[in-house]
Amino acid sequence: MTVGSKVKQTLVTLKGAGSTLRLYSLQEQDKKARDVYGEAFEAVENVVQDLNRRIKFLKQEEPQYKGN
């Protein structure tokens, strides 16, 4: 497995975790817990954005990763 495919796999996993956190934040009745889920979702989204930038960089700088 190449670096590019590992990063993409990590991205998919984090997107799933972010979706779960977002769902929990929408369903939670307790405000404190809802806020914690929301903050965790935002943190995951920041990492997702960073990984998207990393993938773009890999595609530009490492042509062998383009197909992954």
Secondary structure, DSSP 8 states (H G I E B T S, - for coil): --HHHHHHHHHHHHHHHHHHHHHHHHH--SHHHHHHHHHHHHHHHHHHHHHHHHHHHHHHH-GGGTT-
